[in-house]
């Protein structure tokens, strides 16, 4: 990995170029400064997709379709 990648510091809530903060305080890497600034938005979007995939996975084999709403 390159030092030219962007990270988001979850404590300061600021983007950082390179691995400046301890690993427990950063998310990334991101391709751009703007992507790092959007880190929380990206996390929320990914979590929404993963939650839906988990619901679908849990329904698989239960005999219920995804449209049952149960």
C-alpha positions as CSV (number, residue, x, y, z in Angstrom):
1,X,0.0,0.0,0.0
2,X,1.1,3.5,-0.7
3,X,1.5,6.5,1.7
4,X,-0.6,8.4,-0.9
5,X,-3.8,6.8,0.2
6,X,-6.4,8.7,2.3
7,X,-7.7,7.6,5.6
8,X,-10.4,8.9,7.9
9,X,-9.5,9.6,11.6
10,X,-12.6,8.6,13.6
11,X,-11.4,10.6,16.6
12,X,-10.7,13.9,14.9
13,X,-13.1,13.2,12.1
14,X,-10.6,14.5,9.6
15,X,-9.1,13.0,6.5
16,X,-5.4,12.1,6.6
17,X,-3.0,11.4,3.8
18,X,-1.1,8.3,4.8
19,X,-1.2,6.2,7.9
20,X,-0.8,9.0,10.4
21,X,-3.1,7.8,13.2
22,X,-3.1,4.5,15.1
23,X,-5.0,1.7,13.3
24,X,-7.8,1.8,15.9
25,X,-8.6,5.4,15.0
26,X,-8.6,5.2,11.2
27,X,-10.8,3.9,8.4
28,X,-9.6,3.3,4.9
29,X,-7.8,3.5,2.7
30,X,-9.8,5.6,0.3
31,X,-8.8,6.7,-3.2
32,X,-9.4,10.4,-2.5
33,X,-9.7,13.0,0.2
34,X,-13.4,13.4,-0.6
35,X,-14.0,9.6,-0.2
36,X,-12.3,9.8,3.2
37,X,-14.5,12.7,4.2
38,X,-17.5,10.6,3.2
39,X,-16.3,7.6,5.3
40,X,-19.3,7.5,7.6
41,X,-21.7,7.7,4.6
42,X,-19.9,4.9,2.9
43,X,-20.0,2.8,6.1
44,X,-23.7,3.4,6.5
45,X,-24.4,2.4,2.8
46,X,-22.3,-0.8,3.1
47,X,-24.0,-1.7,6.4
48,X,-27.4,-1.3,4.8
49,X,-26.5,-3.6,1.9
50,X,-24.9,-6.2,4.3
51,X,-27.9,-6.1,6.6
52,X,-30.2,-6.8,3.6
53,X,-27.9,-9.6,2.5
54,X,-28.0,-11.1,6.0
55,X,-31.8,-11.0,6.0
56,X,-32.0,-12.7,2.6
57,X,-29.4,-15.3,3.8
58,X,-31.4,-16.0,6.9
59,X,-34.6,-16.5,4.9
60,X,-32.9,-19.0,2.5
61,X,-34.1,-22.4,3.1
62,X,-36.8,-21.3,5.5
63,X,-39.5,-21.7,2.9
64,X,-40.3,-18.0,3.0
65,X,-39.8,-15.6,0.1
66,X,-38.1,-12.2,0.5
67,X,-41.6,-10.6,-0.2
68,X,-43.3,-12.4,2.7
69,X,-42.5,-9.5,5.0
70,X,-42.1,-11.9,8.0
